[in-house]
Amino acid sequence: TETGRAYVTLPDTSVISIEPFTEIQVTFSPTKTTIAQMAGNTYHRVRALTAGDSYEVVTPTNVASVRGTKFAVSYSTTTKMTKVAVTEHRVAVYKPEEQTEEPKYVEEGQVLRSEQSPNSEPGTQKDATTMMKIEDDPDMDWVRTNMTLDPVFDSSKDRSDKEASIIEHIEKVQDPSESTINKDSGIKQEASPSEDKKSPEQVTREKKD
């Protein structure tokens, strides 16, 4: 997405909220869902998985793996920082090259911040990882906004109900004519409250130019 927010409903009824200036690629199968997140912020409402199923969000520096929960992931291409915030249950987080090692567990209400140190490469053990409460992170307002929508999606049982809830939400916050709704793809998009707002990466690039 660029200036608009989008919502993706997966065939298993999991829902992904995509914030402005976010780039992801979704690979779905009945037993495995992988979201490659190259930039931006996403919020995930994952249905309870059965044994053998997996749901992972992969950034350039970290992998967040869940069994069924609600959580958020952000990745900044400027700072090379990945954040994983958990709003329900817990999430296992590890480095892509460390899948055989014990992951770090992020509990409900916590944020894991994984920042790649300057002049280091992923996997060099120079990444700085810290844990804090969601309420203590000033950049988590977008997560709290998504949390207010959780009861709406929790009350929707199947995929069509969830899509109807998304459409109803979009109609409440803006003129329906401004939204993009593609029923075939399961993607719903709403315009950003501020179309002129630029991402930190865009501002940085413009200053350099």
N, C-alpha and C positions, 0 to 999 in steps of 0.2 A: 504494500500500500504506500501511497505518498501522503496526501493530506487527509485521507478518510480512514475511518475505522472499518474493519471487516469482521465477520463472524463465519466460521466454517463448522458445519455440522457433519460429522463423520458417520458412515453407515452404522457404526456400533452405538450411536447416539452421543458420543463424546463431542464436546464443543470447544473450539478454539476461538478466543477473542484476539484480534490482531490490531495493535495500536498503529497510529500514523508512523510513517517512515520505517516500516518493518519489512524485512525480506525473509520469506521462508519457503521451503519446499517440502510438501507432504507426500510420504510414501505409505500407502495403506494396504494391508491385507487382513484377512479375518483373524489372524493370530499375532500380527506384528504391525505396529504403527511407529514410524520414524519421522520426526520433524527436524529437518536441517534448518537451523536459524542462523542466517548470516548477519543480521543486524536488527535492532529494534526490540520491541516488547511484545510478549504474548502471554495470555492467561488461559490455562487449561482446566477444563472440567472433565475428568476422565471417569468413565463408568468402571465399576468394579470388574477387574479382569479375572478370567478363569486360569487355572493352572496351565502353564506353558505359554500364555499370552504375554506380550510385552508392549510397552508404550515408552518411547524415549524422545527427548528433545536434545539435539546435538548442536552445540555452538563450536566455534573454532578452538575453544579452550576447555570445554567441559561437556559431560554427558549427564543429563538428569533422567533417571529411570524410576518409574512408578508402577504400582499395582492397582491403582484406582484412588484418585485423590483430586484435590484442587491445588493448583500451584501456578506460579508465574515465573517467567524467564526473561531476562533482559541481556542484551549484548551490545556493547559500544565498540564500534570500529575505531573510534578515536583513542579510548583508554585501554582497549583490549580487555575490558572487565566483563565477566559474566556474573549475574546475580540470579539466585534461585530463591524465591520466597514461597513458603508453604502456608496455605490458609486452611488446609484440612489434612489430617493424618501426617505422613512423612514421605520424604523423597530421598532416594539414594543418589549421590553425586560423585562422579569420579572423572579422572582425566581419560581421554580416549585411549591413550597408550598404557593405562593402568587398570584395565578391566579385570585382571586376575587378582588384584589387590583389594583389600577391604575398603569399601566406599565410605565417604563421609555422609552421615545421615542428618538431614535437615528436618527438624521437628515442626509441628504446627505452631505458627506465630513467629518463626525464625526466618532470617535472610542469610544465606551464604554468599559472601562476596569473594570472588576469585579473580585476582588481578595479576596479569602477566607483568613481571618486572621489566624495566627498560633494558634493552639490548639482550634479552633472553629469548630463547625459543621454547615453544611448548614441549614439555617432557624433560626439561633440564633441571627440574626441582627448584627453580628460582621463583615460582609463582607464589604470591602472597595470598593466603586464604584466611578470612576472618568470618566470625558469626556474630549476628546481632539480632535484636528484635525488630519486627516489621515497623512497629510504632516509632522506633528510634531512627529509622532511615528516612531522611527528608525527600527522597526520590520515589517513595512508594505510594503517592497519591493515586496514581492510575490503578494500582492494585486494589486499593480500598474502594475505588469506584466500581471495579469489576465485582468485588465481593458483595456489593449491594444488589447485584443481579443474580447472585447464586440461588436465592429462594425461588426465583422465577423459573430457572432452568431445572431445579430439583423437583418442582411440582409438575414438570412436563415429562411424560413417560417415554414416548417414542419420538422418532426423528421428526415426523411431521408436526408434532406438538411443540418441539423445541424451535423449529423453524418459524412456527406461528408466533411463538413468544418473542423471537428476535424481531420479526416484522412489527409486532405490536410495540416493542421498545423503540424501534427506529421512528415509528409514527408519532410517538410521544415526544421525542426529543427534537424533531425537525419536520419540515415539510416532506411528506412521502415522495414527492416528485424529485427530491434531491438525492434520494437513495438509489443504490443499484442493487437489484434483487434478481439473482439468477437461480431459479428453482431447480434447474437440472444439475448444477454443480454443487449445490448446497452452500453457496457463498452468498452472504448478505453484506452489503457495505453501506455505511452511513458517512455523510460528509463531516469533515472535522469542524468543530465550533469556530476555528480560526483558520481559514484557507490560506492566509498569508504567513502563517507561522512556519518557520524554517527549523530543520533539525540541527542539533549541535554540529553534526558532521558537515552540513551544508554551510553553516556560518564559518566554520574553520577553513573550509576550502575557499570561500569567497575572500576571507582575510588574506590568505596566502596569495591569491591572484592579484 
